[in-house]
C-alpha cells in the first residue's frame, strides 16, 4: 500500500528547532521527532522513514555518526544534515559519509522544501534503476560467484539467508576457494551494503602489529607511534569487518576480540578512552577451527561467538561440473584484459582440466586459464594450450579425461550452455527420467525443462538419456 506522504525524521537536541521544522513540513510530510541520535536509530528501526533531517552537533551521538550508522542499516534513506557551524570541511565529510546535502542554520525553509522534493525525485529514479539492475543480475544475485553444482546452490541459499541478518559468519574452506569473495557477497546483500567493507589478513601480522591494526593506537603508545591512528574496527563502523585467516591470531588478541564481539567497545593501544562501534564481523579460515580449539590454540568462547552462521566452501574437485562455467568466465575476462581473440575452449580441453585434482582450487584454475589465454595459438583453447604440469599430473593420476566428462562432447561454443545441459541430464537420470522432480531439483519450471529438452533433441541425432520418449509425461 502506497503511503500518502513521505516520512521525515527530524533529529535535533533543541526542542524549538524540532518544533519549528515540524510545523513547516507537516502539511506535505509525515513528521517524526527525535531529541538524540540514539532515539533516531530506534525510530529508524521501527518504521518506514524516507528522509533523515539531522543536526550535526548533538550531545552523545553526533550527526555524522548517526548518518553513517543510518545509511549502513537503511540504504534507501535520504540524509540531510544541519549545522550552525557551517564549514567546507564538515560539508565534505558529510558527503563522504553518504549525506544527500548539507544546510546551514538558520534554515531557509523554501530552500529546504526544494531540496526535499528534489531528493525524493532522485531516490525514485535510483530505485527504478536498482530494480532494473536486479533483473540483470544472475539468478542467484551474487556477482562474480559462479556455480551450478548442488553444493554451490546450497551455498548461495545460505548466503542469501544469512546476509540480511546481523549474525557473525564463519567461512571455512581450503585456500583458493573464494572465502573473501563470499565475504564481499554477504556484505553486498546485507543492510550494511552502503557502509564500509574492511578486510584484514591476520596471518600477515605479528600479535602487536595486529592489535594496533585492529584497534588503533594513541600517540606515543610505542616507538614510532607519532600520532593517533584509527584501527580497522573504527574504520568499519556501520559496515562489515572481514578477518581472514582468523585461526592464526595470538591468544592476547583473541581476548580483546572476544570483548568487542560481546560489548561492541574497546580501547586503542596505549589509551583509556572507550570507543564504541557498530560492525558486523565475518571471519574466515582454511583450518579446522574446532580442532584448533581442541588443541588449545584457539579460545572456545571466541569460537562459539564466531560460529553463529557457518559457511563451508567446497573445493573445486567436489564441483567439477562448474569447470566449464568457470573457464567461460575466465576466458572472457582475460581475453578482454590482454586483448586476445580467444573465443572459447574445446570440450577435450575442459575434460582434461576437470580431470586435474586442483589443490589450489578456483584460484589455481583462474591462473591456469590466464596463462592459456596469454599463450593461446588459436581462437579456441585446446589440450595443447594446457600447461604441461597439469597434463603430466592428469596422466600420472591414471584418471582419463573421458571418465570425468563434463560437457556434451565436441567443441564447446558456449561452455555455460554445455554445463546447463549436463546438469539437466544428471537430474533426469537421478530421478528416473521424472521431469517434474528434475525440474524441482533444478529450480526451474516444468515448461522450461520441456523447452530445453526440445532444444537438445533438435541438436542431437541420437538423444541422450531422458530424451528417448519425447512425449513422456512420467511424474
N, C-alpha and C positions, 0 to 999 in steps of 0.2 A: 504493500500500500504506500503510495507516494505521499510524502509529508506536504502539508500546506505551506509551511515556512521553513527556511533553513535555520539551523540552530547555532547560536553564537554563545560561547562560554567566555565571560569577561572575568579576568583574574587581576585583582589589584588589592593591596592591603589597605588602601584608602577608601573608606565607605562612600565619601562624597563622589569620588571618581567613578566607582562602580554604579552608583545610583544614577549619576548624570548620563553615563553612556547607555545604561539600561533604558532610561526614558527616551533617549534619542533613537534607539534602534528597535524598540519593542513593537512598533507598528508593522515593520516588514520582517522581523525576525523573532524566533522563539528564543528568548534570552535566559541564560542561566548565569548565576553569580558564584564566585569563589574568592575567599579572602586570602588564600595562600596556594602555593604550588602543590602542596600535599593534598589539599582539598580538591584542587583542579584535577589531579590524577584520578582521584576517587570518582569524580563526576564523569570523566572521560571513559573510565572503565565501565561505568554503569549505564551509559546512554549513547545515543547516536548524535554526536556533535560534529558539525560541519566546519566551524571556524573557531579558532582559539585566538582571543584578543587579550594579550597579557602584558602587564608592566614588567620591566626588566629588574628594577631594584626593589626587592622584597626581602623581608627577614626570612631566615630558613632557606628554603629552596628558591634560588633566583630564577628570573625569566629564561635565561639561556639554558640552565639545567632542565627546567620544565620543558622547554622547546625540544631539546634533544631526546628526552625520555618519551614525550608525547608523540613525536614524529616516528620514533622507533616502534612504538606499540600501535599507532594508528596512522598508517601510511597515507591515507587519503585526506588527512586533516590539513586545513589551511591555517597557517600560523602567522599572525601579525603581532609585532612587539612594539610596545610604547615605552618611552622614557623621557624624563625631563632633563636628562644628561646626554643629549644627542652628540654623537661624535662619529667620524668616519670609521674609526677602529671598531666601535661597538656595532655599527651597521654591517660592516664586513663580516665580523664574527657571527652575527645573527644569520646572515645569508648563508654562510658556510654550514651552519647547523640546520639549514632547511627552512628558514623563515621565508614566507612569501613576500613580505615587505616590512617596512620599519617606519614608525611615525614618532614625531617629537611632540611632547606635551607643551602647552595645551593643544588638544586635538582639534583640528579643523574638521567639523562634522561633515561638511559637504565633500571634502577630500576623502574622508573615511567611507562615506556612503559609496562614492565612485570606486574606491579601492575594493570594497567588499563585493560589489557586483561584478567587477572585472575578474576578481579572483575566482568567484563561483563559475563564471563562464569558462575560464581557463581550466578549472578542475573538470568540468563536464567534458570538454574536448579531450583531456588527458584520460578520463575514464573510458571514453569511447575508443581511444587508441589502444588502451590496455586490453579491452575486450577483443579487439581485432588481433592484437599480438598473441593473446591466449589461444585464439583459433588457429594461429600459425604455428604454435608450439607443437612438438611431437606429442604422441598420445599420452605419454607419461608426464609431460610438463616439466621435464628435468633436462635442462640444457646441458649439452656436452656429454651426457651419460647415455651410453649405447648398450642395448641388451634386449634380447627376446627370449633368452633361456628362462625356464621356470624359476630358477634361483634368483635371476635378476628381476623378474616381475614381482616376486615376493619382496625383494629388497626395495623396489620402488614403492610398494604398498606401505612398508614400514616407514620409509622416509616421509611419505605424504601424510601418514597418520601422526608421526611424531613432530614434524616440523612446526605446525601451528601452536604447539604447547610450549611451556616454559621448562620442560623436563631436561635434565642433564643427559647427554648422549655419549655413550662409549662406543667407538668404532674400532673393530678388531679385524685384522686381515694381514696377509703377507705383504711384504714390500712390493710396490708396483701395482697394487690392486685398485688404487684410486681413493684412498681414505680422505685426502684433502678435498677431492672433487665432491665426495659425499657431504663433507662439512659445509662446503660452499652451497650445495643444493639445499641442505637443511636451513641455512641462513636465508637463502633467497626465497624459500617458500614459507618463511616464518613471519610473524607480526613485527619482527625487528629488521625486516629487509632493508629499510631505509637507514638503519643505524649502521655503524661501522662493523666490518669483519676484520678481526685482528688475529694473525697466526703467529705462533711461537714454536720453534723446533727445539724442544727441550734438550735433546741429546747433544746438541752442538755447543752447549754452555756448561761451564762449571757451576757448582752449587751457589757460590757467592755471586757470580755474574747473572745466573738465572733469577735469583731472588731480586736483584736490582732491576733486571729486565721486566719482571712481572709486577713488582710493587713500587718501582721507582725509588729515588733516594733524595735526601736533603743535601744541601750544600755542606761540604766538609765531612760527610758521613764516612769517607775513606779517601785515601790518596788518589787524587785525580778527579774527585767529585767537586768540580769548580762551581756548580750551580745546581739548583733543584731540578730534578728530572722526573717527569710523569712516567709511570710504568704502563705496561700493556693493559692491566686491569682498568686503569683510568681512561686510557685511550679507547677501550672497547665499551665504555659506559653507554648504555642504551642499545647495545648491539650484541654481537657474538664473539666470544674469545675461543679460539681453537688451539688446543695444546697437543701438538704432535709428539709421538714417542714419549708419552707421559710415564711409561714404566721406568724410564731412566732417571727420574728426578730424585734428588737426595732426600733423606729422611727429614732433615730440618725444613726443607721447602714443603714437604708433604704436610707437615703440621700446620704451617701458615696457610697453605692452600685449603686445608680442611676447614679452618676458621672462616675463610672468605665464603666458602660454599654454605656454611651454616649461618653466618651472621651478616654476610654481604658488606663487610667492612674490614679494614686493615690499616696498618701504619707504614709509611715509607721507611726504607732503610735509613737509620740514623735520626728518625723523627718520632715525635709523640703525638702528632695530630692524627686523629682518626678520620679516614677517608671512606665514605660510603659510595658504593657502586651498584648499578643495576645491569647485570650482564647475564647472558645465557652461555653456559660452558659446554663445549663439545670437545671431547678428548679422543685421542687415537693411539693405538699401539700395534706393533707387529708381533708382540709376545703374548703368551697366555698369562693374563694378569692374575687369575686365580692361583696359578702355580707360583707366581712371584709372591703372593700373599702367604701361601703355604711354606715358602722358603724363608719367610721373614724379611723379605726385601721390599715389601710394599704394605702400607698400613691397611688393615682390613676395613676400618671405619671409613677411610677415604675411598676404598674400592666400592663399598656399598653406596656412597654418595655419588660416585661417577656412573655406576652401573644401573641407572634408572631405566634407560632405554638402551638396549644392547643391539648394535648393528654388526652383523657378521658379513664381511665381504668375501665372496667366493674367489678362489684362484682361477686363472684363465683355463687351466686344464679341466675344471669342472663345468665349463660353459663353452665348449668348443663350437657349438652351433652359432655362437656370436662372432666367430673369427671372420666370416665374410662381411658382416656389418662393420666390424672394426676396421678391416682392411679398406673397405669402401670409403669410410670417413677419413682415414689417414692418407689415402691416395689423393683424395680431393684437396686435403689441407696442404700436403707437401708439394703437389703439382703446382698449386697456385703460388705457394711461398717461393718455390725455386724456379718458377716459370718453365716448367717441364710439361710437354704434351703427352702425359700419361693418362689414358682414358679408363683403365681398369686392370683387372687381373684375371688370368685364366683359372679354370676350375682345378686343373692339375696343380698349379702353384698354391692355391688355397688349401688343397688337401695335404700337400707336403707341410705347409705351415701348421695345419691342425694336428699333424702327427707329432709335432715337437712338444716337449714337456713344458716349456716356458717357465723356467724358475724365476725369471724376472717379471712374469705376468704381463699385464697390458702395457706397462712402461717399456718392457723389452720388445714387445710386438710393435709398438709405435716407433721405437728407434730403428727396428729392422726395416719397416716399411719406408721410413725416411731414407735409409741407405739405398734401398732398392729403387726408389723413385729417382734419387740423385744420379745413380749409376745406370739407369734403365737404357736399354739399347733399342727399344721399340715402343709402340703406342700402348702395349699391354705388358704387364709384368708376367713373367713365365718362371718355371722352376730354375732356369739357368741364372735368373736375377737374384735368387735367394742366396744369402751369404753361405759360403762353404761350411762354416762351423755348424750351421743348422742342418744342412743336408747330411753332413757326416754324423751328427748326433742322431738324426732320424734313422739313418742306415744302421748305426751301431745298436740302436734300441730294438731292432728287429720288427718294429711296427711298420706295416705297409700303409702307404698313403691311402690306398683304396679301402683299407679297413676302417678308416675314420672319415669316410667321405661325408662332407657336409654340404655339398652343392648338388645341383641337378645333373651334372655331367656336361661336358663340352665347355666352350668358352662361356664366360660369365659377363655379359654386357651390363648387368646390373646385379651386383652381389647382394644387395638388400633384398631384391625380389627372390633371389635364389635361397636366401635364408628363410624368407617367409614361406616359400614352398616346402622347405624341409620341415619347418615347424608344423605345418598343416598335415603333411604326410605322417609325421610321427604321432600327432594327436589322433588321427584316424586309426592308425594301427593299434595304438594303446587302447582305444575304446571299441575295438572290433568293428570298425567302419561306421559307427554311430555318429552321424553328422551333428545331431543335436548335442550330444555330450562333448564332442570335439569342439564345437563352436563355443560351448560354455567354458571349457578349459582355456581356449584361446582368447576369450573376452570379446568375441565378435558375434554378430547376428547370424542365424542360420541362412538367411538370404545372402549375406556377404560371402559365407562359405560356399554356397552353391555357385555364386558368380566366379569365385576364384577357381573352383574345380572345373568349370566350363572353360575358363581361360587355359588351364593346363591341358585339357582334352584337345583343344584346338591346336596346341603347340606340339603334342606328342603323337607319334604313330602308334605307340604301344603304351596305353595309360598305366601308371604305377598303381600300387595297392591302394584301394579305396575309390578307384575310378572305373572299375570293370563294369559296374552297373550304373550307368548314367541316370537311370530313373529310380534308383533305390531310394527308399524313404525309411531305411532302418532306423529305429529310435534307440 
